[in-house]
Amino acid sequence: MALNTFGQLFTFTTWGESHGPAIGCVVDGVPPLIPLDKTEIQTWLDKRKPGQSRFTTQRKETDEVEILSGVFEGKTTGTPISLMIKNVDARSRDYGEISKKYRPGHADYTYEKKYGIRDFRGGGRASARETASRVAAGAIARKVLNSLIPSGVIIKGALVQIGDKPINRKNWKVSEIDKNAFWSPDTEVVASWEQYLDEVRKSGSSIGAIIEVRASGVPVGLGEPVYGKIDAQLAAAMMSINAVKSVEIGNGIKSASLTGEENADEMFMENNRVAFKSNNAGGVLGGLTTGQDLVVRFAVKPTSSILNARQTIDNQGKQVEISTKGRHDPCVGIRAVPVGEAMMAIVIADQLLRHRGQIG
């Protein structure tokens, strides 16, 4: 009933807390005989891990993954793949002062009211630390996709806005995304983001962000109407990420301001194949993939743990003031980019296996 598992055929279950001895996941439904080495998982974890720039938390976690089961002689066996990542730099003492206080914007109050107990050390399961397990599962999902779709599925995320400062989409260059600390496709905005986040960090505050994830090479027809629509699954996947407050597919909310003529993705034949003049639908029609790029955007709220004092209550109902010490991201949205990529890979892999099960 606790729903720590995501997916139907390709599934993963995460476990562990931010300040426990380890975190990890169990990935099930992976076909056998797919080559898999832990370095292929580590590559993606290294993109998410903290402490890589002054713009993220300075918690020093190596995020080194261990494969405990499901792989033999370098290949998947078709049985559950268990992964573990040890926590090596947790500082639980930083949270002693807030053990009886509820942080505004955090899950402290709701967790304690639901369960009668909460892990105040970094937020426990509500911490963004949990997303490392998702990235590990996403690495395996990518292997499944590459194995079953020889032409390849390319999944790429980017940060497209910090606070009220968006990128200039005319400057979009995929080749630049991995070359800066922000995963920005627009190199011209990086300097202003650096200055802005330095100011936010020094002021003891935080700011939100918008991430866009695209998947190209996705076959036509993945998804299941009516309740298994791939856009519904993508929305659920992205919304389940810590601190995400909204999700949109394709034009999203902008669609409401367009006419039917403007919004329609006109179709034509090109080299004996169906093609589209635009992609307002974000690669989905009727809950099924069109073969165009899948396009998802999600908004991440400002980090709830901030140094600046806020008014709150304690577990006795007394009005108190709270300031969260420790090491926190001034913009947690930065490290959400590889997490969004992972969830995209997981949804596509799950839908691909479901499609094969029904259609062949």
Helices and strands as residue ranges (DSSP letters): E 5-6, E 11-16, E 22-28, H 38-48, E 65-67, E 71-72, E 75-76, E 81-86, G 92-98, H 108-115, G 124-126, G 128-130, H 131-148, E 154-162, E 165-166, G 169-171, G 174-179, G 187-189, H 190-202, E 209-216, H 230-239, E 244-249, G 252-257, H 260-263, E 267-270, E 273-276, E 284-285, E 288-289, E 294-300, E 310-313, E 319-322, H 336-358
